Amino acid sequence: MQLAISTYSLWRWMRENRRSPEDAVRQIADFGVAGVEFAGLDPLQPNSDPLRRARVLARAAARSGLQIVGYCVAAELLVPSEQQRRAIRELFRQVDAAVELGVRTMRHDVTRG
């Protein structure tokens, strides 16, 4: 079995030490695991361009020999309609970022259970 570590596990370390997600990728590679899951793209710069950040982080993971195994984002959808529309627009941007990261999707056929 191969292991991966989520950048979420290093968010406190990044925040308290002013370390970047690129630093986290290098640290994760040093742990000797095979992959990384990105939980967001940059906790220190939450308003940065997700496509640009995704490209940079995909290159960092590749340089470190890590496979990108997932991308996790949060969305609050139990809100009034206008806020919901904004959240959905942001989710579309995050899906584009996932594609830039190279995250692959698995198709689930709901008719087969």
N, C-alpha and C positions, 0 to 999 in steps of 0.2 A: 504494500500500500504506500502511495506517495502522499505527502502532507503539503498543505498550503497554510499560510497565515494571513489573516485579514489585517489591513492597515488600521482597522478599528482598534485592534489590540495595542497599537502604538500611539494612539491619538494623544493620550495624556503625556507620554514621553515627548512627542513632537511639540505639543503646546508648552510644556514646562521648560523645554530645552531649546525652544525656537528652532526646531528641526523641520525640514521639508519632507513631503512625501517621497522625494527622491532619496533622501537620507533613510527613510523608513524602508524603502525597497532594498537598499544596500544592506541594511541591518537584517532584514528578513532573509536575504540571500546568505548572509553570514551564519544564520541559524542552520543552514544546510537543508532547507526544505525545497520542494520542487516548484511551488507556486505561490502566487499572491492573489488575494481578493482585495479589490479597492472598495473601501467604505467611504464614498465621497471621493473627491479629488484633491482637496486641499483645505484642511480645517483652519489654516491661518489666513486663507484668502477665499472665503466662501463665495464671493461674487466674481471670481475670475472666470474667464471664458472656458466653458467645459470642453469644447472641442480642442482648443489649443493645449489645455492641461492634459487631456487624454493622450494626445499625440506625444507630448513630452514624457509622460509616465509610461506609455507603451515602449518607447525607446529605452527608458531607464530599466524597465523589467527585462527587456531583451538583452541589454548589456550585462545585466546581472545573472542571466541564465534562468530567469523565472518565467514560468508559464502563467498567464493571467487566467484565473479560473472563475472569476466572477466580479460583478460590480453591483454594489448595494447602495440604494438611495432611499430616502424617506419621502413620504408625501402625505400631507394631511388633507384628506378628501371629505371628511365629515364636517364641512363648513358651508356657509352660504354660497349660492351659485356662482357669484362673481369670483370669489376666492378659489372656488373649485376649478373654474376655468383657468385661472392663473396657474394653479398647481398642475393641471393637466398639460398646459403649454410647457411648463418647466420639465415635466416628465418626458415629453417628446424630445426636449433638448438633451436630457440625460440618456435617453435611448440612443441618440446620435453619438453621444460620448462613449457609450458602451461599444458601439460599432467601431469607433476610432481605437478603442482599447483592444479590439479584436475578440471581444467576448462573443461566443457563439450561443445560439439559442437551441433549445430542444423543442421539437414540436410534439405536443400532446394531443392525441386524437380523442376528444371527449366521447365520441360515439363508441369507443372500444373500452371505456371504463378504465 
